[in-house]
Amino acid sequence: MQVSVIIPTYNRCHTLGRAIDSVMLQQSNATEVIVVDDGSTDETENLLITRYPLVRYIKLQNNQGVSHARNAAIQATDCEWLAFLDSDDEWLPEKLTRQSECLETNPDYRICHSDEIWIRNGRRVNSMHKHAKHGGDIFLHCLPRCVISPSSIIIHRSVFADVGLFDEGLPVCEDYDLWLRVCARFPVLYVHEKLLIKYGGHEDQLSTRHWGMDRFRVQALENILQSSLDKLHGIAVLETLIEKLAIILNGAEKRNNAELHNTYSEKLPMYQELLSQSVTNEHVFADGIMQ
Protein backbone atom coordinates (compact mmCIF):
# COMPACT_ATOMS: atom_id res chain seq x y z
CA MET A 1 0.00 0.00 0.00
CA GLN A 2 1.32 3.43 -0.94
CA VAL A 3 0.61 5.78 1.97
CA SER A 4 1.50 9.44 2.20
CA VAL A 5 1.49 10.78 5.76
CA ILE A 6 0.38 14.41 5.97
CA ILE A 7 1.31 16.51 9.03
CA PRO A 8 0.05 20.11 9.09
CA THR A 9 1.72 22.33 11.66
CA TYR A 10 1.79 25.90 12.90
CA ASN A 11 4.24 27.02 15.60
CA ARG A 12 4.43 23.57 17.17
CA CYS A 13 8.14 22.91 16.96
CA HIS A 14 7.92 21.63 20.56
CA THR A 15 5.61 18.73 19.60
CA LEU A 16 6.31 18.26 15.89
CA GLY A 17 9.41 16.13 16.47
CA ARG A 18 7.40 13.68 18.58
CA ALA A 19 4.80 13.36 15.82
CA ILE A 20 7.39 12.78 13.07
CA ASP A 21 9.33 10.29 15.20
CA SER A 22 6.15 8.27 15.73
CA VAL A 23 5.81 7.93 11.94
CA MET A 24 9.47 6.98 11.52
CA LEU A 25 9.06 4.25 14.16
CA GLN A 26 6.14 2.56 12.39
CA GLN A 27 6.41 -1.18 11.81
CA SER A 28 5.38 -0.50 8.21
CA ASN A 29 7.12 2.36 6.43
CA ALA A 30 5.12 5.16 4.89
CA THR A 31 5.78 5.91 1.23
CA GLU A 32 6.44 9.54 2.11
CA VAL A 33 5.99 11.98 4.97
CA ILE A 34 4.85 15.52 4.17
CA VAL A 35 5.01 18.32 6.72
CA VAL A 36 3.09 21.42 5.71
CA ASP A 37 4.32 24.43 7.66
CA ASP A 38 1.39 26.85 7.74
CA GLY A 39 3.46 30.02 8.18
CA SER A 40 5.25 29.14 11.44
CA THR A 41 7.42 31.77 13.09
CA ASP A 42 9.17 29.42 15.53
CA GLU A 43 12.02 26.97 14.86
CA THR A 44 9.94 24.60 12.73
CA GLU A 45 11.96 25.10 9.54
CA ASN A 46 15.28 24.59 11.32
CA LEU A 47 13.94 21.42 12.98
CA LEU A 48 12.93 19.95 9.62
CA ILE A 49 16.19 20.86 7.89
CA THR A 50 18.53 19.60 10.61
CA ARG A 51 16.73 16.55 12.00
CA TYR A 52 14.43 15.33 9.23
CA PRO A 53 16.08 15.88 5.83
CA LEU A 54 14.10 12.98 4.30
CA VAL A 55 10.75 14.51 5.19
CA ARG A 56 9.09 16.42 2.36
CA TYR A 57 8.76 19.97 3.65
CA ILE A 58 6.17 22.37 2.24
CA LYS A 59 6.50 25.86 3.69
CA LEU A 60 3.55 28.22 3.26
CA GLN A 61 4.37 31.89 3.61
CA ASN A 62 1.20 32.92 5.42
CA ASN A 63 -0.89 31.20 8.06
CA GLN A 64 -4.06 30.15 6.24
CA GLY A 65 -5.45 27.46 8.53
CA VAL A 66 -5.22 23.71 8.95
CA SER A 67 -7.67 22.98 6.12
CA HIS A 68 -5.55 24.90 3.61
CA ALA A 69 -2.42 23.10 4.84
CA ARG A 70 -4.00 19.65 4.52
CA ASN A 71 -5.44 20.47 1.10
CA ALA A 72 -2.05 21.69 -0.12
CA ALA A 73 -0.50 18.34 0.82
CA ILE A 74 -3.34 16.31 -0.72
CA GLN A 75 -2.81 18.13 -3.99
CA ALA A 76 0.99 17.80 -3.78
CA THR A 77 1.10 14.00 -3.52
CA ASP A 78 0.17 11.25 -5.96
CA CYS A 79 -0.05 8.50 -3.33
CA GLU A 80 -3.15 6.34 -3.53
CA TRP A 81 -3.74 6.37 0.25
CA LEU A 82 -3.45 9.34 2.60
CA ALA A 83 -2.99 9.35 6.36
CA PHE A 84 -3.21 12.45 8.53
CA LEU A 85 -1.42 13.22 11.77
CA ASP A 86 -1.86 16.41 13.77
CA SER A 87 1.46 17.82 14.93
CA ASP A 88 0.50 17.58 18.60
CA ASP A 89 -0.48 13.88 18.40
CA GLU A 90 1.52 10.69 17.95
CA TRP A 91 0.99 7.25 16.48
CA LEU A 92 1.69 3.95 18.18
CA PRO A 93 4.20 1.79 16.25
CA GLU A 94 1.67 -0.67 14.83
CA LYS A 95 -0.82 1.88 13.47
CA LEU A 96 0.00 1.78 9.76
CA THR A 97 0.43 -2.00 9.82
CA ARG A 98 -2.89 -2.75 11.47
CA GLN A 99 -4.90 -0.37 9.33
CA SER A 100 -3.20 -1.45 6.11
CA GLU A 101 -3.94 -5.10 6.94
CA CYS A 102 -7.58 -4.31 7.61
CA LEU A 103 -7.98 -2.34 4.38
CA GLU A 104 -6.36 -5.11 2.35
CA THR A 105 -8.70 -7.65 3.97
CA ASN A 106 -11.71 -5.41 3.31
CA PRO A 107 -11.06 -4.02 -0.19
CA ASP A 108 -14.54 -2.48 -0.52
CA TYR A 109 -13.69 0.17 2.08
CA ARG A 110 -11.96 3.44 1.24
CA ILE A 111 -11.79 4.93 4.75
CA CYS A 112 -10.38 3.43 7.94
CA HIS A 113 -10.07 4.85 11.46
CA SER A 114 -9.18 3.50 14.88
CA ASP A 115 -9.60 3.97 18.59
CA GLU A 116 -7.25 6.28 20.49
CA ILE A 117 -5.72 7.16 23.86
CA TRP A 118 -6.57 10.57 25.28
CA ILE A 119 -4.09 12.65 27.28
CA ARG A 120 -5.44 15.88 28.80
CA ASN A 121 -3.09 18.25 30.59
CA GLY A 122 -0.55 15.47 30.98
CA ARG A 123 -2.94 12.87 32.38
CA ARG A 124 -4.62 9.94 30.66
CA VAL A 125 -8.41 10.21 30.68
CA ASN A 126 -11.15 7.83 29.64
CA SER A 127 -13.40 8.88 26.79
CA MET A 128 -17.11 9.22 27.50
CA HIS A 129 -19.71 6.94 25.94
CA LYS A 130 -20.81 9.72 23.59
CA HIS A 131 -17.32 9.70 22.05
CA ALA A 132 -17.45 5.98 21.23
CA LYS A 133 -16.09 5.02 17.80
CA HIS A 134 -18.06 3.02 15.23
CA GLY A 135 -17.68 1.34 11.85
CA GLY A 136 -19.99 0.79 8.89
CA ASP A 137 -22.68 3.36 8.08
CA ILE A 138 -21.85 5.87 10.81
CA PHE A 139 -23.49 9.01 9.41
CA LEU A 140 -26.02 9.26 12.26
CA HIS A 141 -23.19 8.91 14.82
CA CYS A 142 -21.38 11.83 13.12
CA LEU A 143 -24.21 14.33 13.61
CA PRO A 144 -23.93 15.29 17.31
CA ARG A 145 -20.13 15.76 17.28
CA CYS A 146 -16.96 14.76 15.45
CA VAL A 147 -16.41 11.04 16.06
CA ILE A 148 -13.46 10.51 13.72
CA SER A 149 -10.08 11.92 14.66
CA PRO A 150 -8.06 13.17 11.69
CA SER A 151 -4.95 11.61 13.25
CA SER A 152 -6.61 8.18 13.11
CA ILE A 153 -7.66 8.19 9.48
CA ILE A 154 -6.34 6.46 6.37
CA ILE A 155 -8.37 7.45 3.32
CA HIS A 156 -8.23 6.71 -0.39
CA ARG A 157 -7.59 9.86 -2.41
CA SER A 158 -10.57 9.09 -4.67
CA VAL A 159 -12.87 9.97 -1.77
CA PHE A 160 -11.81 13.61 -2.04
CA ALA A 161 -12.62 13.57 -5.75
CA ASP A 162 -16.14 12.46 -4.80
CA VAL A 163 -16.88 14.72 -1.81
CA GLY A 164 -14.39 17.58 -2.07
CA LEU A 165 -11.48 18.68 0.11
CA PHE A 166 -11.43 20.21 3.59
CA ASP A 167 -13.55 23.39 3.76
CA GLU A 168 -11.08 26.26 4.10
CA GLY A 169 -13.87 28.60 5.13
CA LEU A 170 -14.25 26.85 8.49
CA PRO A 171 -11.65 27.87 11.10
CA VAL A 172 -12.70 24.89 13.28
CA CYS A 173 -15.00 21.86 12.87
CA GLU A 174 -13.50 21.36 9.41
CA ASP A 175 -13.09 17.66 10.25
CA TYR A 176 -16.74 17.43 11.40
CA ASP A 177 -17.78 18.97 8.09
CA LEU A 178 -15.66 16.58 6.02
CA TRP A 179 -16.77 13.43 7.84
CA LEU A 180 -20.41 14.39 7.34
CA ARG A 181 -19.82 14.58 3.60
CA VAL A 182 -17.78 11.37 3.57
CA CYS A 183 -20.04 9.29 5.80
CA ALA A 184 -23.18 10.35 3.94
CA ARG A 185 -21.77 8.39 0.98
CA PHE A 186 -19.32 5.79 2.23
CA PRO A 187 -19.15 3.13 4.97
CA VAL A 188 -16.18 3.40 7.33
CA LEU A 189 -13.85 0.62 8.45
CA TYR A 190 -13.09 0.73 12.17
CA VAL A 191 -10.11 -0.91 13.88
CA HIS A 192 -11.12 -1.46 17.50
CA GLU A 193 -7.61 -0.86 18.82
CA LYS A 194 -5.96 2.18 20.36
CA LEU A 195 -3.43 3.08 17.69
CA LEU A 196 -2.64 6.71 18.50
CA ILE A 197 -2.29 9.16 21.36
CA LYS A 198 -4.22 12.42 21.22
CA TYR A 199 -3.01 15.26 23.42
CA GLY A 200 -5.37 17.99 24.60
CA GLY A 201 -5.70 20.83 27.04
CA HIS A 202 -2.96 23.05 25.59
CA GLU A 203 -3.63 26.68 24.74
CA ASP A 204 -2.91 26.49 21.02
CA GLN A 205 -5.66 23.97 20.29
CA LEU A 206 -8.09 25.36 17.73
CA SER A 207 -11.05 24.35 19.90
CA THR A 208 -9.80 26.62 22.69
CA ARG A 209 -9.23 29.59 20.36
CA HIS A 210 -12.76 29.68 18.94
CA TRP A 211 -15.76 29.97 21.26
CA GLY A 212 -19.18 28.59 20.44
CA MET A 213 -18.19 25.53 18.42
CA ASP A 214 -21.84 24.78 17.61
CA ARG A 215 -21.86 27.86 15.35
CA PHE A 216 -19.48 26.07 13.00
CA ARG A 217 -21.31 22.75 13.33
CA VAL A 218 -24.48 24.55 12.22
CA GLN A 219 -22.62 25.78 9.15
CA ALA A 220 -21.45 22.24 8.40
CA LEU A 221 -24.97 20.85 8.84
CA GLU A 222 -26.34 23.49 6.49
CA ASN A 223 -23.66 22.49 4.00
CA ILE A 224 -24.62 18.81 4.07
CA LEU A 225 -28.26 19.73 3.45
CA GLN A 226 -27.13 20.90 0.01
CA SER A 227 -26.28 17.28 -0.82
CA SER A 228 -28.63 14.50 -1.84
CA LEU A 229 -29.65 12.63 1.32
CA ASP A 230 -32.10 9.81 1.92
CA LYS A 231 -35.12 10.61 4.07
CA LEU A 232 -33.73 9.08 7.29
CA HIS A 233 -30.47 11.00 7.06
CA GLY A 234 -32.15 14.23 5.97
CA ILE A 235 -34.58 14.22 8.88
CA ALA A 236 -31.73 13.43 11.29
CA VAL A 237 -29.72 16.39 9.97
CA LEU A 238 -32.67 18.74 10.45
CA GLU A 239 -33.32 17.45 13.97
CA THR A 240 -29.66 17.94 14.90
CA LEU A 241 -29.61 21.38 13.30
CA ILE A 242 -32.67 22.44 15.31
CA GLU A 243 -31.09 21.15 18.54
CA LYS A 244 -27.86 23.07 17.95
CA LEU A 245 -29.70 26.26 17.00
CA ALA A 246 -31.69 26.03 20.23
CA ILE A 247 -28.43 25.68 22.19
CA ILE A 248 -26.91 28.71 20.46
CA LEU A 249 -30.03 30.84 21.04
CA ASN A 250 -30.24 29.79 24.69
CA GLY A 251 -26.62 30.79 25.19
CA ALA A 252 -27.17 34.11 23.42
CA GLU A 253 -30.09 34.91 25.72
CA LYS A 254 -28.09 34.08 28.84
CA ARG A 255 -25.26 36.34 27.72
CA ASN A 256 -27.55 39.10 26.42
CA ASN A 257 -25.90 38.76 23.02
CA ALA A 258 -28.52 40.38 20.82
CA GLU A 259 -26.39 40.23 17.66
CA LEU A 260 -25.86 36.48 17.96
CA HIS A 261 -29.52 35.92 18.82
CA ASN A 262 -30.69 37.92 15.80
CA THR A 263 -28.33 36.01 13.50
CA TYR A 264 -29.74 32.61 14.41
CA SER A 265 -33.32 33.32 15.51
CA GLU A 266 -34.63 33.40 11.93
CA LYS A 267 -33.05 30.05 11.12
CA LEU A 268 -34.86 28.05 13.80
CA PRO A 269 -38.46 28.38 12.54
CA MET A 270 -37.28 27.87 8.96
CA TYR A 271 -35.72 24.50 9.77
CA GLN A 272 -38.64 23.52 11.98
CA GLU A 273 -40.93 24.07 9.00
CA LEU A 274 -38.62 22.09 6.72
CA LEU A 275 -38.63 19.24 9.21
CA SER A 276 -42.42 19.25 9.25
CA GLN A 277 -42.50 19.15 5.45
CA SER A 278 -39.93 16.38 5.22
CA VAL A 279 -42.04 13.98 7.27
CA THR A 280 -44.65 13.83 4.49
CA ASN A 281 -42.49 14.49 1.43
CA GLU A 282 -40.39 11.55 0.24
CA HIS A 283 -38.38 13.61 -2.25
CA VAL A 284 -37.54 16.70 -0.24
CA PHE A 285 -33.87 15.68 0.07
CA ALA A 286 -33.38 14.25 -3.40
CA ASP A 287 -31.49 17.19 -4.88
CA GLY A 288 -30.42 18.95 -1.70
CA ILE A 289 -32.95 20.62 0.54
CA MET A 290 -31.05 23.94 0.48
CA GLN A 291 -30.87 24.21 -3.30
Summary of the structure (lengths in Angstrom):
residues: 291
radius of gyration: 19.7
end to end distance: 39.4
largest distance: 63.7
contacts: 904
relative contact order: 0.12
helix: 45%
strand: 19%
